[in-house]
Amino acid sequence: MSGILKINGIEQPLPEHANLKVLVLEDLGYPEKSRFVVAVNGALIPDTVWNRTHLKDGDFVDILGAITGG
């Protein structure tokens, strides 16, 4: 499988595994117990289904971290 993803607005090659959980936690190195949300093509994806979420050429992935403050 080959193709392109846009991750936080930056084009990157579509990984061979094309799995959202592996992309976020292993490829991009986000900690599993951190506070952030992930959207694919504008739809929020619950972490409970990341492992079943397969990515395809042209998908937009946005990773948004929670910031505390007032």
C-alpha positions in Angstrom: 0.0 0.0 0.0 1.3 3.4 -0.8 -0.1 6.9 -0.6 -0.1 10.1 1.3 -1.6 11.2 4.7 -1.8 14.7 6.0 -1.0 14.7 9.7 -1.6 18.0 11.4 -1.4 19.6 7.9 1.9 18.0 6.9 2.0 15.5 4.1 3.6 12.2 5.1 3.8 8.8 3.4 1.0 6.4 4.3 2.5 3.7 6.4 2.3 0.0 5.3 0.2 -0.9 8.4 -2.2 2.0 7.8 -3.6 1.5 11.4 -4.5 4.6 13.4 -3.4 3.2 16.8 0.1 2.1 15.5 0.5 5.5 13.7 -0.3 7.6 16.8 1.4 5.6 19.5 4.3 4.0 17.7 5.1 5.9 14.6 4.5 9.4 16.0 5.4 8.5 19.6 2.4 9.9 21.5 2.1 8.5 25.0 -0.9 6.2 25.4 -2.0 7.8 28.7 -1.7 11.4 27.5 -4.7 13.8 27.0 -5.3 14.3 23.3 -7.9 13.6 20.7 -7.5 12.3 17.2 -9.7 13.2 14.2 -9.7 11.5 10.8 -11.2 13.6 8.0 -12.8 15.9 10.6 -14.5 13.1 12.6 -13.3 12.5 16.2 -12.2 8.9 16.6 -12.5 7.4 20.1 -9.3 5.6 21.3 -11.4 2.4 21.8 -11.6 2.0 18.0 -8.1 3.2 16.9 -7.0 -0.4 16.4 -9.9 -1.0 14.0 -9.5 2.3 12.2 -7.6 1.8 8.9 -6.2 4.8 7.0 -6.2 5.3 3.3 -4.5 7.5 0.8 -5.6 11.1 1.1 -6.9 10.9 4.7 -6.4 13.9 7.0 -5.3 13.1 10.6 -5.4 15.8 13.2 -4.0 15.2 16.7 -5.1 17.8 19.2 -3.7 18.0 22.8 -5.5 19.3 25.8 -4.1 22.4 27.3 -5.1 23.5 30.8 -5.4 27.1 31.9 -7.9 29.7 32.6 
